[in-house]
Amino acid sequence: MKTLHLVSLGCAKNLVDSEMMLGLLDAGGYSVVANPADADLLLVNTCGFLQSAVEEAVDEILALAEYTRNDPAKKLVVTGCMVQRYGKELQAELPEVDLFVGLDDEARINELIENLGADQVIALNDPSRFLFTHVSPRKLSTPSFRSYLKITEGCDNRCTYCMIPSIRGDLRSRSVDDLVKEAKHLAGSGVQELTLIAQDLTAYGDDLCTGDNLVSLLKSLLAETDIPWLRLLYLYPVSTSDELLQLMADDPRIVPYLDIPFQHVSDAVLQRMNRRYGRRDLENLIGRIRSYVPECAIRTTMLVGFPGETEHDIAELLDCMSRWQLDHIGVFPYENEAGSMAAGLSNQVATEEKQTRYQQVMKLQAEISRKKLHQYVGKLEPVLVEGISRETDLLLEGRTRFQAPDIDGCVYLNEGTASPGDIVQVHITEAHIYDLVGGISD
């Protein structure tokens, strides 16, 4: 039996690509091992979105290359967005790698490995045009009771800081029929929570001639599967429709949680980012969400230190955060990306100032999060049990509908018994900055 060790970096969308390659390699006779020393094949699926992600990938590759030095029979293969973005430049920089594979050729991973000779190979089309389908083999790396459903590839938005369109290509939507078939398969395998992901969920169907959109897709998934929890990650603010919010209000299987990256609130900063909205649009959106789905948890991301951002812009951001009281905010100091339009903008913000602003925003959101979580104390909430706690084997750990996997906090369960994948009623007794504590109700 051939063995493989996989390192998957970056976002959930990248993880789905990794799972496709795992499925292909499994069909090709490979079994997964946890220890790189035991693997014939060392595979790294990289992120290339940010320079920090590229540096992380390079560190991981060099660490795995030590195993190939000790055993030249092992093969080191690197795939993903970093390969797509930097192409043949990597050959000179990383001679330790036996094979580089771009996004379009990941579906040929077995063929490329089998034909690998003594010379370093790179397989690359620029930009990507591949589109995953339900017939592509896929082996889940998430717990068996939750999975991601990638509904599109690429992106037609042209935010000045983002390299995704040049890496992943233009928007390409899968058909409703194809997505329903994959979802039914996942439901049959025991998936309790299905998270829809895309660079922009609200753009789903814009490139199709069928008239389908995110709402029609969700209606089909609700009708054709019995998956209890459907979660939505990454919606564009001004494309989040009343029709979608009404559907969420009407069907509790779509969990009351929306991840909508705002990136900023200042009209001037948003204009330089080439985001198609302003602060008033965000005010309106938050009002609409809370009107249709009052309990909905709103998650967003904010970039601080974007070129031209002023103290006034940060003050406006902090004021909006105080007034809006959003449930989850991911905060990131802006980084220039080579090749992006934003990298050439004037009035770049100093690194030290970015960190100061980052700390200001994080401190305020910690206070907001603590206050928001206290609203659950004394309530009975459905919780999806993940298993034994990562903190201690004396507790179970799970998530409410208001907490997405891997990015939000969790619920520590200090009473009762349950199995991973169970959805149980939990009486919430404590709230901390990001996590809750409670006991399973009889």
N, C-alpha and C positions, 0 to 999 in steps of 0.2 A: 504494500500500500504506500502510495506517495503521500507525503505530508506537506502541509503548508501552514505558515504563520502570517496572519494578516494584521496590519495596523491601518485603521481607517481614521483619517483626520478630517476636521472641518465640520460642516453642517449636516443636518439630517438628510438633505438632498443628496449629499455625497455618500452618506451611509447606504442609501438605496442602491447606488451604483456598486458599492462594495458588496452588498448582498446579492446583486446580480452576478458579479464575478465569483462569489462563493458558490452560487448555484451552478455556474458553468464548470468551475473547477471540481466541485463535488461530482458532477456527471462525468468529468474526465478522470476520475479515480483518486482525487486528492481528499485527504481527511485533515481537519483542522487540529493543530496542536498549540498549546498555550506557551510552550517554551521554544524560543527561536532556535536553540541549540538542537532541537529534535526535528527541525523542519528541513525538507529538501528545497522548498520554495519560500522565499521571504518576499512578501508583497506589501507595498506601501501605497495606499490611495491618498493622494495629497490634496490640500487646499491651496489655492493660489490667489485668494481674494485680497489678502493683506500681506504686507511685507513680513509682519510678525508671524503669520501663518506659514509663509515660505521658509522663514528661519527655523520654525519648529519642525517642518518637514525635513529640511536638510539635516538637522540634528538627529532626527529619527533614522534617516537613511544611513548616516555615518555610523550610528550605533549598531545598526544591523550589519553594516559592512564588515565589522569586526568578526562576525561569525563566518563570513565567506573567506576571510583571510585565513582563518584556522581550518576551514574545510572548503577548498575551491570547488568541490562538487555542488555545493549549494548555489542557487541562482537568486540574485537580487533583482526584483522587478518593481518599477515605480510607475504609477498611473495617476490620472486625475487632473485637476485644474492647473496645478503648477506645471505639469508637462504641457498641457494645452497652451498655457500662457507663454512659457519660455522656450519651448521647443528644443531645437538643436543646441542652444546655448548650454543646456544642461550636460551635454555629452562631454564638453571640455571641462566643465566644473566638477562633474561627478563621474570620473572614470571607473569608480567602484561598481557602478550599476551595470547589470548585464542587458537590461531591456527597459526602454521607456515606452509607455503606451498612452496615447492621447485618448480623449473621451470617446470619439467615434469608434475606436478600435478595441475598446474594453470588451465588447461583445465577441471579439475574436481572440480572447486571452489564451485559450487552450492552443489554438493553431499557432499563435505567435511564439508561445513557449516551446511547443514541440519542434518548431523550425529554427529555434535559437541556436546559432552557431558560435564560433569563437569571437566574432566581431560584435561590438555593441550595436544594438538596433534601436531605431526610433520609428514608431508608427504614429502618424499625426496628420489630421486634416484641420485646416484653420479657416474659419471658426467651426465649432462643432455643429453637426446636423443630426446626430443620433436621437432617436426617441424610443424610450423604453415601452414595451407592450406586455400584456399579461402572459404571452407565450414565452417570454424570456425567463429562463430558470432563475429562481430566487431562493436563497436560503437565509432566513431571518437571523440577525445577530442580536436583536432586541429580545427581551423576555417574550415567551410564546403568546402572552395575552395582550400584547400591544404591538402596533406596527404603524409604519408610515405609508401613505399613498401619494406618490408624486404624480400630480395631475398634468403638469406642463414641464417643458424644458425651455431654457432661454428667457429672454426678456426684451420687450420693446420700449421700456422706459429708458431714458438716457440721462440718468442722474450724473452730475459732473464728477462725483467722487468714485463712481462704481465702474469696475472693469468686467462685470458679469456678461454684458452683451458681447464684448469682444472675445470672451473665453467660451461661453456657453451658446452664443449665437442668438438669433431672433426667437421670438415666442413660437413655440410649437406645442399645441394642445393635443392630448390623447382624446379619443372618442369616448363618449359616455358609455357605449357598449363595452369597450375595452376595459374601462375603469371599473364598471360594475362586475365584470367577470373576475377581475383580480380581487375586488372586495369580497365577492362571494366565496372565493377560494380561501381568503384570509379568515372570513367568518367561520368557514367549515373547519379551519385548523384551531379554532378556539380564541380568536382575537376578540377582546372585550372593548378595546379602545383603538379607534382608527383615526390617525391624525393626517388631515389633508395638508400637503405642503406644495409650495411652488415659490418662485421668486416673487410672484404677485398672483395670489389666488383669484383676485377679482378680474384679472385679464383672461381667465379661462374662457375659451371658446371664441375670443376675438378674431382668431385666424381661421376659424372653421366656417363653413357655409351652411351649417345646420340650424343656426339660431340658438344653439345650446349655450348656456352660461353656468356660473357657479350655482345658481339657484336650481336650475333644471337638473344639474348633476346631483345635488344634494337630495332632491326629491326622488330621483332614481335610486340612490344609495339607501334612502330610508325605506323605499318600497320593496327593494330586492334583497335586502339583508336584514338581519336582526341584531347587528352589532349595537350594544347599549350606548356607547359613547362615541360620538363623532366630534372631532376637535379641528378648529381652523387656525392655521398659522400663516401669517404674512399676507395681510390685505392692504391694498392701497387706499389711503384715507378717503379721497373724493369719489372712489369707485365702490365704496361700501354702501349698498343700496338699501332703501326702505323695504324692498321685497325680501332681501336676505334677512334683515332684522325681524320682519314679520314671521318668516319661516322659523327662525330661532325661537321666537315667542310662542309659536304654535306647537312646536315639537321639542320636548325636553331631551330627546336623544342627541340633538345638537347641543353640546354643553355650553353653558353661558360663559364663554371665554372667547375673547378676540385678541389676536396679536396683530397690531396695526402700527408699523414703524412710522412715527412722526418725523424723526430726525432733528427737528427743531420747531420753534414756535414763532420766531422772528420772521416777518415777511421778507426783510432784506436778505437774511441768510438763506431762507428757503428758495428765494429767487436765484441766488448764486448756485444753489444746489441743483437747480432745474427741477424742483418739485412743483407740481401743478396745483398748489393750494397755498393758502395763507392761514394766519392765526384764526380769523373768523370762521373759516371752513372747519378747522379743528374744533372750535367751540360748538359749532352746529352739529358736527358728527357726534361728539360726546353727549350732547343733549338728546339727539335722536336715539343713540344706543340706550341711554338710561330711560328714555320714554317707552321704547318697545320692550326692552329686557332689563328691568330695574336692577336685578341682581348680577348682571353681567360683569365679570372681571375683565378689565382692559389692561393689556400689556403693550408697551411700546418701547422704542429705542430712541436715544438722543445722542447726537454727535456734538461734542463741545470742542471749541478751538478751531472751527472751520475758518478758512481764510476770510478776513474781513469782519469776523465776529467781534463785537465790542462789549464793553462792560454793560452797556445798556441792554444789549441782546441777552446777556446772561441774566440780568435782573428781570427781564421780561419772562425768560424761561422759568426762573425760580417762582415768580409770581403766578404763572399759569399752573405750575405743579402744585402750589399751595392751594389754589382755587379748585383745580380739577380733582385732586385726590385720587390719582390713578393707582391701580392695584400693584402693578409691576412695571418697573422701568429699568432697562438695561442701558448703561451709560458708557460711552466710549470716547476717549480722546481721539480727535481726528488725526489720521496719518496720510501724508501724501503718497499716492500710488503712481509710479512711473507710467506714463502713457495716458493718465486721466486728465480731463480738462481742468479739474480743480487744482492739480499740481502746478499749473501755470498761472493761477490767480495771484493777484497782488495782495499785500497786507497779510502775509502769513503770520500766525500767532506763535509766539515763542513756546518751546516745550514746557518750560517751568510754569507759564501762565495756563497752558492747557491742563496741567496737573492740578493747579489751584482750583480752576473752574470745575474740573472733574470731581474733586473732593467736596466742593460746595454742593453740587447736585446730588452726589451719593449720600451725603449727610442728611439732606432734606428728605430724600426718598426713604431712607431708613426710618425716619420718624413717621412718615406717612404710612409705610408698610406696617409698622408696629400698631398704629392706630387702626388701620383697615382690618388687620387680622383679629383684633379684639372684638370685632362685630360678630365673629363666629362663636365666641365663648358662650356656652349654655345651649347652643343649637345642636340639632341632630343632622348630620351631613352624610350623604353617601360617599364612601371612600373606596377607591380601587387599591387593593392590597398588592404591594410590590414584593414583599417577602421580609426576611430578617433585616433589621435596620443595619445601615452601614456604620452606625455609631457604636452599637452594642448588640450582642446577640440575645440580650434580655428583652428587647423590644421588637415589635413588628413595625413596618414602615409602609405608608401608602400615600395617596394623593386625593384631594378633593377634586371636584369638577373645575375648580378655580385655579388649579396648579398643573401646569404642563410638565411632562417628563423632562428631566435633565436641565431645565433652565429656571424653574421656580423652586420654592421650598417644598416641604413635605409635611405629612402628619405622622407623628410618632404614636404608636398604639401601645398603651401600657396595660390594657385589660382585654381579655377575650382571646379567642383563637380563630384563625382563618388561614386559608391557603392562598398562595400567590395567584392573582387573577380574580379572586372573589371581590365582588362589590358589596360592602357591608355598611350598615348604618353605624355611625360613630358619634358619640356624645363628646363634643369638644369642651375640654376643661381648662386649657391653657393656651396662650398665644405669646409668641416671641417675635423677634424682628421679621423673620422670614418663614418660620415653621409653627405648626400647631401641635398640640398634644391632646389625646382623647382616648376613650375606651370604647370597645365594640359593644353596642347595645344588644341585649338579649332579644 
